Amino acid sequence: MSKRLSNKKCDVTKLFDTLWKEAKQHRVAILIQNQPDKDKLAELIKRKTDDFLRTFPFRDRLKLQPDTKDNAKALAARNRGNELFVPMQGKYLESLQHYNESIAYSEPGSEARALAYGNRSVVCLKLGLSQECLENIRLARASNYPARLMNKLNKREQDVKRCIENDAQIIPRRVTHTPGKYWARETGCPALQLSYEAHAHIPHLAKCVELRQNSQYGRHLVTTQHLKAGDVFLIEKPYANLLCDTERYKRCAFCQNEDTFTLIPCEGCTVTMYCSKECMDQAHKQYHRYECGVLRDCWRIVGHLLGGMVGLRTVATAIASFDQDLEGWNDHLNTLDETKVNAFTVDWNEVTDSDMYDTVHVLATNQKRRGRKDLSKLIFFTSIVHLLLLERTELGPLCESNPARSKLLFDLLLRHVQTSLINKKGVYHMTRSKDDEEEDEYEDNYFGYDRDDEEEQEYTDYGEETHAIAVYPLFSMANHSCIPNVAPIHLLDGRCAFVANRPIAAGEQLFDVYDFLTMEFDPSFRRYCLKQSYFFNCRCPACQSGWPMPFRNKSLAEEHFLLLLREMDNVVQGLPRLVEYMNQAGRHYPKHQITAAEVILSHTLRMIHSYSPVDDMLNEMEGIAEIGLEAIFKRILIRNFR
């Protein structure tokens, strides 16, 4: 995994905090005193921010600069890869990502790029990936591989082809897929499907799920029939998703397949790579041409507004879907009745690009609930991104002679930075974890369990890692509870299945746990964090009870069952037993606590449906045996259910 691009010295939120203390706070305070109308307040803050940025050297303070190819940086990255590539004891996978970084930085047709492709072919050769080795040799030649080294490249190619001919039965064929689409990766299990009849107009949602609204809960989801633990009621594709910057030299930025061995670079920036020319073209057409010039700097300066990056992707996607017709888009929004539009009012059988965007446009921003400093900070960040887009992308000429277009672009950026901060979801995949792996900022299981327990670390197991951030219009309607009754299961085709994590009675609300990992904290701190991030006071049973930890100790009967379940050979065999146990008549689920069975159910479903050996780089080197349930139980239960 690559290092994050964020730089504390260039953090726009820290710069704003400094400026706020110095002067900006007083200027905004005067505006607020003179303007009680909160609808007008954002416009006034924006106007004041524009005046300030005209003379303030924000480009120097944040070290902003165009993202250009640089053969010197490409050489440095390749040298780092060479240092890790030591025969017999080299860290081949780590070196591979440095070679990918070198390819991303290198100029087209340069020797720097050709040599990086050549180095990558050697890594593939060391790992026994013959087809990938040949593909990198082809790419190296196409990038003008130097004549002085061509004999070595030719010999490598001949040796690999000879091996393929002699050992055709055992040489693995390169995994191929339809370019621009997710791989049909095999999990060994039937794909998840809705457990009940689908909505007539929403084929990916069970008919029993309804959107309701009242003064107490606002908009929320309710089931009209009893749901059993393990039932699937929604399988949704995100409107917009963005590959995490730590995955930039590991996964395709469009289809997000893990294709580390044959990625090719975007020629306009150094932070996106693709598994094929088709994926590159699709990304450029659907959004990347509007963000390519600013993506690296946005990642660098975003600070704690990380979720807002999906807002940039949302706007870029929408502009492309409206075919740059900003006037038509503006007219559409001016006639849009937001009170009558949501993801449930759309006929998804005949949905248009405009319809899909509307379901995201009406998501909550909480702009009127934000304090003056919070709103000013978001406007400050958005104003800088807006200026960079006008300077570095084709949106500049489009808006240069039309202030109304420029204003629309800013308004949409501000809106979707806010909707993304509130409605973003991490996109997880399962990966094998080893006891010497370092935990990173994106790596958490669903409930944020600590993985540093010494007793747990002796087991090689599967962990959950985030590789993207996404916005789901339908499930964004679900309210939060610190004791959720729903778990997301991210599928290998890019969709997300939402599953009942415990039995849910007819008429009950469906609850998500918002993307804030506070489960190990005391209720007062949980409520504080949720109030700061989502602007509501959590009144879930766990917070109201004041219970210090929302995990229930195992009863003797539950402990006995789980002990028996551990002895099952694998998770696929154990899952039906677990589901049957959880749905037994009369079984009690406390409203203020999570049971061990709920944790095991969601983790097991993710192991089955969110993992494929094709995606596992550890599997490329070591092979893998089907994991038994015992390791799962030890990893998950030792710390939280003693």
C-alpha positions as CSV (number, residue, x, y, z in Angstrom):
1,M,0.0,0.0,0.0
2,S,1.4,3.4,-1.0
3,K,1.8,6.3,1.4
4,R,-1.0,8.8,1.7
5,L,-0.5,12.0,-0.3
6,S,-1.8,14.3,2.5
7,N,0.9,16.6,3.8
8,K,0.5,18.2,7.3
9,K,2.5,21.2,6.2
10,C,0.0,21.8,3.3
11,D,-3.2,21.0,5.2
12,V,-5.8,23.5,4.1
13,T,-7.8,23.0,7.3
14,K,-4.8,23.9,9.5
15,L,-4.1,26.9,7.3
16,F,-7.7,28.0,7.7
17,D,-7.6,27.5,11.5
18,T,-4.5,29.8,11.6
19,L,-6.1,32.4,9.5
20,W,-9.4,32.2,11.5
21,K,-7.5,33.0,14.7
22,E,-5.7,35.9,13.1
23,A,-8.4,37.8,11.3
24,K,-11.0,35.9,9.4
25,Q,-13.1,35.1,12.5
26,H,-13.8,38.8,13.1
27,R,-14.8,39.5,9.5
28,V,-17.3,36.6,9.4
29,A,-18.7,37.6,12.8
30,I,-19.5,41.0,11.4
31,L,-21.2,39.4,8.4
32,I,-23.3,37.2,10.7
33,Q,-24.4,40.2,12.8
34,N,-25.5,42.0,9.7
35,Q,-27.1,39.1,8.0
36,P,-29.5,36.9,10.1
37,D,-30.7,35.1,6.9
38,K,-28.6,31.9,6.8
39,D,-29.5,31.3,3.2
40,K,-27.7,34.5,2.3
41,L,-24.8,33.9,4.8
42,A,-22.9,31.4,2.5
43,E,-23.0,33.9,-0.3
44,L,-21.5,36.6,1.9
45,I,-18.8,34.4,3.2
46,K,-18.0,33.3,-0.3
47,R,-17.7,36.9,-1.4
48,K,-15.4,37.7,1.5
49,T,-13.3,34.6,0.8
50,D,-12.9,35.5,-2.8
51,D,-11.6,39.0,-1.9
52,F,-9.2,37.5,0.6
53,L,-7.8,34.9,-1.9
54,R,-7.1,37.5,-4.5
55,T,-4.2,38.9,-2.4
56,F,-3.4,36.0,-0.1
57,P,-0.5,33.7,-1.4
58,F,-2.4,30.5,-0.8
59,R,-0.6,28.7,-3.7
60,D,2.7,29.3,-1.9
61,R,1.4,28.5,1.5
62,L,-0.1,25.2,0.4
63,K,2.7,24.5,-2.1
64,L,0.3,24.1,-5.0
65,Q,1.7,23.2,-8.4
66,P,0.5,21.5,-11.5
67,D,0.8,17.7,-11.6
68,T,3.3,17.1,-14.4
69,K,5.4,14.1,-15.5
70,D,8.9,14.2,-14.1
71,N,11.6,11.7,-15.2
72,A,13.8,12.6,-12.2
73,K,11.1,11.6,-9.8
74,A,10.5,8.5,-11.9
75,L,14.1,7.6,-11.5
76,A,14.0,8.1,-7.7
77,A,11.0,5.9,-7.4
78,R,12.6,3.1,-9.6
79,N,15.7,3.3,-7.4
80,R,13.6,2.8,-4.3
81,G,12.1,-0.3,-6.0
82,N,15.6,-1.6,-6.8
83,E,16.6,-1.3,-3.2
84,L,13.8,-3.5,-2.2
85,F,14.3,-6.0,-5.0
86,V,17.0,-8.3,-3.6
87,P,17.2,-11.8,-5.1
88,M,16.0,-14.6,-2.8
89,Q,15.1,-12.2,0.0
90,G,13.6,-9.2,-1.8
91,K,10.4,-7.5,-0.9
92,Y,9.0,-8.0,-4.4
93,L,5.5,-6.7,-3.8
94,E,6.8,-3.5,-2.2
95,S,9.3,-2.9,-5.0
96,L,6.4,-3.4,-7.5
97,Q,4.5,-0.4,-6.2
98,H,7.6,1.8,-6.5
99,Y,8.0,0.6,-10.1
100,N,4.4,1.6,-10.7
101,E,5.0,5.0,-9.1
102,S,8.0,5.4,-11.5
103,I,5.8,4.5,-14.5
104,A,3.2,7.1,-13.3
105,Y,5.8,9.9,-13.0
106,S,7.6,9.1,-16.2
107,E,7.1,10.9,-19.5
108,P,5.6,9.0,-22.4
109,G,8.1,7.2,-24.5
110,S,10.9,7.9,-22.1
111,E,13.7,5.6,-21.1
112,A,12.6,6.1,-17.5
113,R,9.2,4.5,-18.3
114,A,10.7,1.7,-20.4
115,L,13.1,0.7,-17.7
116,A,10.4,0.7,-15.0
117,Y,8.3,-1.6,-17.2
118,G,11.4,-3.8,-17.6
119,N,11.9,-3.9,-13.9
120,R,8.3,-4.8,-13.4
121,S,8.6,-7.7,-15.8
122,V,11.4,-9.1,-13.6
123,V,9.1,-9.0,-10.5
124,C,6.5,-10.9,-12.5
125,L,9.1,-13.4,-13.5
126,K,10.2,-13.9,-9.9
127,L,6.6,-14.5,-8.9
128,G,5.9,-17.0,-11.7
129,L,3.5,-14.7,-13.5
130,S,4.6,-15.5,-17.1
131,Q,1.8,-13.8,-19.0
132,E,2.1,-10.6,-17.0
133,C,5.9,-10.7,-17.6
134,L,5.3,-10.8,-21.3
135,E,2.9,-8.0,-21.2
136,N,5.4,-5.8,-19.4
137,I,8.1,-6.7,-21.9
138,R,5.7,-5.6,-24.6
139,L,5.0,-2.3,-22.8
140,A,8.8,-1.8,-22.3
141,R,9.4,-2.1,-26.0
142,A,6.5,0.2,-26.9
143,S,8.1,2.8,-24.6
144,N,11.4,2.8,-26.5
145,Y,13.4,0.4,-24.3
146,P,17.1,1.3,-24.7
147,A,19.0,-0.6,-27.4
148,R,21.9,-1.2,-25.1
149,L,19.8,-3.4,-22.8
150,M,17.5,-5.0,-25.5
151,N,19.4,-8.3,-25.6
152,K,18.6,-8.8,-21.9
153,L,14.9,-8.1,-22.5
154,N,14.8,-10.4,-25.5
155,K,16.5,-13.2,-23.6
156,R,13.9,-12.8,-20.7
157,E,11.1,-13.0,-23.3
158,Q,12.5,-16.1,-24.9
159,D,13.0,-17.8,-21.5
160,V,9.4,-17.1,-20.5
161,K,7.9,-18.3,-23.8
162,R,10.0,-21.5,-23.5
163,C,8.7,-22.1,-20.0
164,I,5.1,-21.6,-21.2
165,E,5.6,-24.0,-24.0
166,N,7.3,-26.7,-21.9
167,D,4.9,-26.3,-18.9
168,A,1.7,-25.2,-20.5
169,Q,-0.3,-27.3,-18.0
170,I,1.0,-25.6,-14.9
171,I,1.8,-22.1,-16.0
172,P,-1.2,-20.0,-14.8
173,R,-3.0,-18.1,-17.5
174,R,-3.3,-14.3,-17.1
175,V,-6.6,-13.4,-15.6
176,T,-8.5,-11.4,-18.2
177,H,-11.8,-9.5,-18.0
178,T,-14.0,-7.2,-20.1
179,P,-12.1,-3.9,-20.1
180,G,-14.0,-1.2,-18.2
181,K,-15.9,-3.7,-16.1
182,Y,-15.3,-5.6,-12.9
183,W,-13.7,-9.0,-13.1
184,A,-16.0,-12.0,-12.7
185,R,-13.9,-13.2,-9.8
186,E,-14.8,-16.5,-8.4
187,T,-15.6,-16.6,-4.6
188,G,-16.7,-20.3,-4.7
189,C,-20.2,-19.3,-3.5
190,P,-23.4,-18.2,-5.2
191,A,-23.8,-14.5,-5.5
192,L,-25.9,-12.7,-3.0
193,Q,-29.4,-11.9,-4.1
194,L,-32.4,-10.1,-2.6
195,S,-34.2,-12.4,-0.1
196,Y,-37.6,-11.1,-1.0
197,E,-39.6,-9.8,-3.9
198,A,-38.2,-6.6,-5.4
199,H,-39.8,-3.2,-5.7
200,A,-41.6,-2.8,-9.1
201,H,-39.6,0.4,-9.8
202,I,-36.5,-0.4,-7.8
203,P,-35.3,-3.8,-8.9
204,H,-32.3,-3.8,-6.5
205,L,-34.5,-3.1,-3.4
206,A,-36.8,-5.5,-1.5
207,K,-40.4,-4.5,-1.8
208,C,-40.8,-4.6,2.0
209,V,-38.5,-1.6,2.5
210,E,-40.2,1.8,2.6
211,L,-39.0,5.4,3.0
212,R,-40.9,7.3,5.6
213,Q,-40.7,10.7,7.1
214,N,-41.8,12.3,10.4
215,S,-40.7,15.1,12.8
216,Q,-39.0,12.7,15.2
217,Y,-36.7,10.7,12.8
218,G,-36.8,12.8,9.5
219,R,-36.4,10.6,6.5
220,H,-35.8,7.0,7.4
221,L,-36.1,3.4,6.2
222,V,-38.6,0.9,7.6
223,T,-39.3,-2.7,6.8
224,T,-43.0,-3.7,6.5
225,Q,-42.3,-7.4,7.1
226,H,-40.1,-9.4,9.5
227,L,-36.5,-9.7,8.3
228,K,-34.4,-12.6,9.5
229,A,-30.7,-12.3,10.3
230,G,-28.8,-12.8,7.1
231,D,-31.6,-11.5,4.8
232,V,-30.5,-9.2,2.0
233,F,-32.9,-6.3,1.3
234,L,-30.8,-4.0,-0.9
235,I,-27.9,-4.4,-3.4
236,E,-26.9,-0.9,-4.6
237,K,-24.4,0.5,-6.9
238,P,-22.8,3.8,-5.8
239,Y,-23.4,7.0,-7.8
240,A,-19.8,8.1,-7.4
241,N,-16.8,6.4,-5.8
242,L,-13.2,7.4,-5.6
243,L,-10.2,5.1,-5.2
244,C,-8.3,5.9,-2.0
245,D,-4.9,7.6,-2.7
246,T,-3.1,4.7,-0.9
247,E,-4.3,2.4,-3.6
248,R,-3.2,4.5,-6.5
249,Y,-0.3,2.2,-7.6
250,K,-2.1,-1.0,-6.8
251,R,-5.6,-0.8,-8.3
252,C,-7.2,0.4,-11.5
253,A,-8.7,3.9,-10.8
254,F,-11.8,3.1,-12.9
255,C,-12.9,-0.5,-12.3
256,Q,-10.9,-0.7,-9.0
257,N,-9.7,-4.2,-9.8
258,E,-6.4,-5.0,-8.3
259,D,-4.1,-5.3,-11.3
260,T,-0.7,-4.2,-9.8
261,F,1.4,-6.1,-12.3
262,T,0.2,-4.5,-15.5
263,L,-1.2,-1.0,-14.7
264,I,-0.7,1.7,-17.2
265,P,-0.6,5.4,-16.3
266,C,-2.8,8.4,-17.0
267,E,-0.8,10.7,-19.2
268,G,-2.3,13.9,-17.6
269,C,-1.4,13.2,-13.9
270,T,0.7,11.0,-11.7
271,V,-2.0,9.7,-9.3
272,T,-4.2,7.5,-11.5
273,M,-3.3,4.2,-13.2
274,Y,-5.6,1.8,-15.2
275,C,-5.7,-1.9,-16.0
276,S,-6.5,-1.2,-19.7
277,K,-6.8,1.5,-22.3
278,E,-10.5,0.9,-22.3
279,C,-10.7,1.7,-18.5
280,M,-8.6,4.8,-19.1
281,D,-10.9,6.0,-21.9
282,Q,-14.1,5.3,-19.8
283,A,-12.7,7.2,-16.8
284,H,-11.7,10.2,-19.0
285,K,-15.2,10.3,-20.6
286,Q,-17.1,9.8,-17.3
287,Y,-15.3,12.2,-15.0
288,H,-11.5,12.2,-15.0
289,R,-11.0,15.0,-17.6
290,Y,-12.6,17.4,-15.1
291,E,-10.4,16.4,-12.2
292,C,-7.1,15.2,-13.7
293,G,-5.2,18.5,-13.2
294,V,-6.2,19.0,-9.6
295,L,-6.5,15.5,-8.1
296,R,-3.0,15.3,-6.6
297,D,-3.1,18.7,-5.0
298,C,-6.6,18.0,-3.6
299,W,-5.4,14.8,-1.9
300,R,-2.4,16.7,-0.5
301,I,-4.3,19.6,1.1
302,V,-7.6,18.0,2.0
303,G,-6.7,17.3,5.7
304,H,-9.6,16.0,7.8
305,L,-12.1,16.8,5.0
306,L,-11.2,13.5,3.4
307,G,-14.7,12.5,2.6
308,G,-15.2,15.7,0.7
309,M,-13.0,14.3,-2.1
310,V,-16.0,12.2,-3.2
311,G,-17.8,15.5,-3.7
312,L,-15.3,16.5,-6.4
313,R,-15.8,13.1,-8.1
314,T,-19.6,13.6,-7.8
315,V,-19.5,17.0,-9.5
316,A,-17.1,15.7,-12.3
317,T,-19.4,12.8,-12.9
318,A,-22.5,15.0,-13.1
319,I,-20.8,17.5,-15.5
320,A,-19.9,14.7,-17.8
321,S,-23.4,13.2,-17.6
322,F,-24.9,16.6,-18.6
323,D,-22.4,16.7,-21.5
324,Q,-21.1,20.1,-20.2
325,D,-24.5,21.7,-20.7
326,L,-24.2,23.9,-17.6
327,E,-27.0,26.1,-18.7
328,G,-29.3,23.2,-19.2
329,W,-28.2,21.7,-15.9
330,N,-28.9,25.0,-14.1
331,D,-32.4,25.2,-15.6
332,H,-33.0,21.7,-14.5
333,L,-32.0,22.4,-10.9
334,N,-34.1,25.6,-10.8
335,T,-37.2,23.7,-11.6
336,L,-36.3,20.7,-9.3
337,D,-38.7,20.3,-6.4
338,E,-36.3,18.8,-3.8
339,T,-39.1,18.0,-1.4
340,K,-40.6,15.5,-4.0
341,V,-37.4,13.9,-5.2
342,N,-35.4,11.1,-3.7
343,A,-34.0,7.7,-4.6
344,F,-37.4,6.1,-3.9
345,T,-39.3,8.3,-6.3
346,V,-37.2,7.3,-9.3
347,D,-38.1,4.5,-11.7
348,W,-34.8,2.7,-11.8
349,N,-36.0,0.5,-14.7
350,E,-35.9,3.6,-16.9
351,V,-33.6,5.9,-15.0
352,T,-31.7,8.6,-16.9
353,D,-28.4,10.3,-16.0
354,S,-30.3,13.3,-14.8
355,D,-32.6,11.1,-12.6
356,M,-29.6,9.5,-11.0
357,Y,-27.9,12.8,-10.3
358,D,-31.1,14.1,-8.7
359,T,-31.0,11.3,-6.1
360,V,-27.6,12.6,-5.0
361,H,-28.4,16.3,-5.3
362,V,-31.1,16.1,-2.7
363,L,-29.0,14.3,0.0
364,A,-28.6,16.3,3.2
365,T,-25.9,19.0,3.4
366,N,-26.6,20.2,7.0
367,Q,-25.5,23.6,5.8
368,K,-28.0,25.5,8.0
369,R,-26.9,23.5,11.0
370,R,-23.2,24.3,10.6
371,G,-21.5,26.9,12.8
372,R,-19.9,30.0,11.2
373,K,-16.4,28.6,11.4
374,D,-17.3,25.2,10.0
375,L,-19.1,26.7,7.1
376,S,-16.3,29.2,6.4
377,K,-13.8,26.4,6.4
378,L,-15.7,24.4,3.8
379,I,-16.1,27.5,1.6
380,F,-12.4,28.3,2.0
381,F,-11.5,24.7,0.8
382,T,-14.1,24.7,-1.9
383,S,-13.0,28.1,-3.2
384,I,-9.4,26.9,-3.6
385,V,-10.6,23.7,-5.4
386,H,-12.8,25.9,-7.6
387,L,-9.9,28.2,-8.6
388,L,-7.7,25.2,-9.4
389,L,-10.4,23.6,-11.6
390,L,-10.7,26.9,-13.6
391,E,-6.9,27.2,-13.9
392,R,-6.0,23.6,-14.8
393,T,-8.9,21.8,-16.5
394,E,-11.2,22.4,-19.5
395,L,-13.8,23.8,-17.1
396,G,-11.7,27.1,-17.2
397,P,-12.5,28.0,-20.8
398,L,-16.1,26.8,-20.3
399,C,-16.6,29.2,-17.4
400,E,-14.3,32.0,-18.3
401,S,-16.7,34.2,-20.2
402,N,-19.8,33.2,-18.2
403,P,-19.9,34.1,-14.5
404,A,-23.2,32.1,-14.1
405,R,-21.4,28.9,-15.1
406,S,-18.6,29.6,-12.7
407,K,-21.1,30.2,-9.9
408,L,-22.9,27.0,-10.6
409,L,-19.7,25.1,-10.5
410,F,-18.8,26.5,-7.1
411,D,-22.3,26.0,-5.7
412,L,-22.3,22.3,-6.8
413,L,-18.8,21.8,-5.3
414,L,-19.8,23.2,-2.0
415,R,-23.1,21.2,-2.0
416,H,-21.4,17.9,-2.7
417,V,-18.4,18.4,-0.4
418,Q,-21.0,18.7,2.3
419,T,-23.2,15.8,1.1
420,S,-20.2,13.6,0.8
421,L,-18.9,14.4,4.3
422,I,-22.3,13.2,5.7
423,N,-23.2,10.4,3.4
424,K,-19.8,8.8,2.4
425,K,-19.2,5.1,3.0
426,G,-15.9,3.2,2.9
427,V,-15.7,0.5,0.3
428,Y,-14.1,-2.6,1.9
429,H,-12.4,-5.7,0.6
430,M,-11.2,-8.6,2.5
431,T,-7.5,-9.4,2.5
432,R,-5.2,-11.8,4.3
433,S,-3.4,-10.2,7.1
434,K,-0.3,-11.3,8.8
435,D,1.1,-10.6,12.3
436,D,3.8,-8.3,11.0
437,E,1.6,-6.1,8.9
438,E,1.3,-2.5,10.0
439,E,-2.2,-1.1,10.5
440,D,-3.0,1.9,8.5
441,E,-5.5,4.7,8.7
442,Y,-7.9,3.0,6.3
443,E,-7.8,-0.4,7.9
444,D,-10.6,-1.2,10.3
445,N,-13.2,-3.8,10.6
446,Y,-16.8,-2.8,10.5
447,F,-17.0,-1.9,14.2
448,G,-13.5,-0.5,14.5
449,Y,-12.0,-3.4,16.6
450,D,-8.4,-3.1,17.7
451,R,-6.1,-5.6,16.0
452,D,-3.1,-5.1,18.1
453,D,-4.0,-7.6,20.8
454,E,-0.9,-9.9,21.2
455,E,-3.0,-13.0,21.6
456,E,-4.8,-12.3,18.3
457,Q,-1.7,-11.5,16.3
458,E,-0.3,-15.1,16.3
459,Y,-3.0,-16.1,13.8
460,T,-3.0,-15.4,10.1
461,D,-6.5,-14.2,9.3
462,Y,-8.6,-12.1,7.0
463,G,-9.0,-8.4,7.6
464,E,-11.1,-5.6,6.2
465,E,-9.4,-2.8,4.3
466,T,-10.9,0.2,2.7
467,H,-9.8,0.8,-0.9
468,A,-12.4,3.4,-2.0
469,I,-15.0,5.9,-0.7
470,A,-18.5,6.0,-2.2
471,V,-22.0,7.5,-2.0
472,Y,-25.1,5.3,-2.1
473,P,-28.3,7.3,-2.8
474,L,-30.8,4.7,-1.5
475,F,-29.0,3.6,1.7
476,S,-28.1,7.2,2.5
477,M,-31.7,7.4,3.7
478,A,-31.0,5.1,6.7
479,N,-30.5,6.6,10.1
480,H,-27.7,6.0,12.5
481,S,-27.6,3.8,15.6
482,C,-24.6,2.8,17.7
483,I,-26.2,-0.6,17.7
484,P,-27.0,-1.1,14.0
485,N,-29.3,-3.8,12.7
486,V,-27.9,-3.7,9.2
487,A,-24.4,-4.5,7.9
488,P,-22.9,-3.6,4.5
489,I,-21.3,-6.4,2.5
490,H,-19.2,-5.0,-0.4
491,L,-19.3,-7.3,-3.4
492,L,-16.5,-7.9,-5.9
493,D,-18.5,-6.4,-8.7
494,G,-18.6,-2.9,-7.1
495,R,-22.0,-3.1,-5.6
496,C,-22.9,-3.2,-1.9
497,A,-25.3,-5.7,-0.4
498,F,-27.1,-4.5,2.8
499,V,-28.0,-7.4,5.1
500,A,-30.0,-7.7,8.3
501,N,-27.5,-8.3,11.1
502,R,-30.1,-9.5,13.6
503,P,-33.9,-10.3,13.3
504,I,-35.9,-7.1,12.6
505,A,-39.6,-7.0,13.3
506,A,-42.1,-5.6,10.8
507,G,-42.5,-1.9,11.3
508,E,-39.0,-1.4,12.8
509,Q,-36.5,1.1,11.4
510,L,-33.4,0.0,9.6
511,F,-30.3,1.4,11.2
512,D,-26.8,1.9,9.9
513,V,-23.7,2.8,11.9
514,Y,-22.4,6.0,10.3
515,D,-18.9,6.0,9.0
516,F,-17.5,7.0,12.4
517,L,-15.7,4.3,14.3
518,T,-16.6,5.2,17.9
519,M,-17.8,1.8,19.2
520,E,-15.0,1.4,21.8
521,F,-15.6,4.9,23.3
522,D,-17.9,5.8,26.2
523,P,-21.4,7.1,25.3
524,S,-20.6,10.8,26.0
525,F,-17.7,10.8,23.6
526,R,-19.6,8.9,21.0
527,R,-22.4,11.4,21.2
528,Y,-20.0,14.3,21.0
529,C,-18.3,12.9,17.9
530,L,-21.6,12.3,16.1
531,K,-22.8,15.8,17.0
532,Q,-19.7,17.4,15.6
533,S,-19.7,15.4,12.4
534,Y,-23.4,14.8,11.7
535,F,-25.2,17.5,13.7
536,F,-27.6,15.3,15.7
537,N,-27.9,14.1,19.2
538,C,-27.7,10.3,19.2
539,R,-30.6,8.8,21.2
540,C,-30.1,5.2,20.4
541,P,-30.6,2.7,23.2
542,A,-26.8,2.3,23.7
543,C,-26.4,6.0,24.3
544,Q,-29.5,6.4,26.4
545,S,-28.6,3.5,28.6
546,G,-25.1,5.0,29.3
547,W,-23.7,1.5,29.0
548,P,-19.9,1.9,28.7
549,M,-19.3,-0.7,26.1
550,P,-21.9,-1.7,23.5
551,F,-20.8,-5.4,23.4
552,R,-22.6,-8.1,25.4
553,N,-20.6,-10.8,27.2
554,K,-21.4,-14.2,25.8
555,S,-24.0,-16.3,27.7
556,L,-23.0,-19.9,28.5
557,A,-25.4,-21.2,25.8
558,E,-24.0,-18.8,23.2
559,E,-20.4,-19.6,24.2
560,H,-21.1,-23.3,23.8
561,F,-22.6,-22.8,20.3
562,L,-19.8,-20.7,19.1
563,L,-17.3,-23.2,20.4
564,L,-19.0,-25.9,18.3
565,L,-19.1,-23.6,15.3
566,R,-15.4,-23.0,15.5
567,E,-14.8,-26.7,14.8
568,M,-16.5,-26.4,11.4
569,D,-14.0,-26.8,8.5
570,N,-14.8,-23.5,6.7
571,V,-17.0,-20.5,6.8
572,V,-19.3,-21.6,4.0
573,Q,-20.3,-24.7,5.9
574,G,-20.7,-22.7,9.2
575,L,-22.8,-19.9,7.8
576,P,-26.1,-21.8,7.6
577,R,-25.7,-23.0,11.1
578,L,-25.0,-19.5,12.4
579,V,-28.0,-18.0,10.6
580,E,-30.2,-20.8,11.9
581,Y,-29.0,-20.2,15.4
582,M,-29.5,-16.4,15.2
583,N,-33.1,-16.8,14.0
584,Q,-34.3,-19.3,16.6
585,A,-37.7,-18.4,18.0
586,G,-37.5,-16.5,21.3
587,R,-33.8,-15.5,20.9
588,H,-33.2,-12.2,22.6
589,Y,-31.1,-9.4,21.2
590,P,-30.6,-6.5,23.6
591,K,-31.3,-3.1,22.1
592,H,-28.3,-1.5,23.8
593,Q,-25.7,-4.1,23.0
594,I,-24.1,-6.0,20.1
595,T,-23.9,-9.8,20.4
596,A,-21.0,-11.9,19.4
597,A,-23.1,-13.7,16.8
598,E,-23.9,-10.4,15.0
599,V,-20.2,-9.7,14.7
600,I,-19.4,-13.1,13.4
601,L,-22.3,-13.0,10.9
602,S,-21.1,-9.8,9.2
603,H,-17.5,-10.8,9.2
604,T,-18.3,-14.2,7.8
605,L,-20.4,-12.8,4.9
606,R,-17.6,-10.4,4.0
607,M,-15.1,-13.3,4.0
608,I,-17.3,-15.2,1.6
609,H,-18.4,-12.4,-0.7
610,S,-15.8,-9.6,-0.4
611,Y,-12.7,-11.8,-0.9
612,S,-11.2,-13.5,-3.9
613,P,-7.7,-15.1,-4.2
614,V,-7.3,-13.3,-7.5
615,D,-7.2,-10.0,-5.7
616,D,-4.9,-11.2,-2.9
617,M,-1.3,-10.3,-3.5
618,L,-0.2,-12.5,-0.6
619,N,-1.9,-15.4,-2.4
620,E,0.1,-14.7,-5.6
621,M,3.2,-15.6,-3.6
622,E,2.2,-18.1,-1.0
623,G,-1.0,-19.8,-2.1
624,I,-3.9,-20.1,0.3
625,A,-5.8,-22.8,2.0
626,E,-9.5,-22.3,2.8
627,I,-9.6,-20.7,6.3
628,G,-11.5,-22.3,9.0
629,L,-13.9,-20.6,11.4
630,E,-11.6,-21.0,14.4
631,A,-9.1,-18.3,13.4
632,I,-12.0,-15.9,12.8
633,F,-13.4,-16.5,16.2
634,K,-10.1,-16.0,17.9
635,R,-9.3,-12.8,16.1
636,I,-12.7,-11.2,16.6
637,L,-13.9,-12.5,19.9
638,I,-10.8,-12.6,22.1
639,R,-10.8,-8.8,22.7
640,N,-14.4,-7.9,22.7
641,F,-16.3,-10.9,24.1
642,R,-14.2,-12.4,27.0
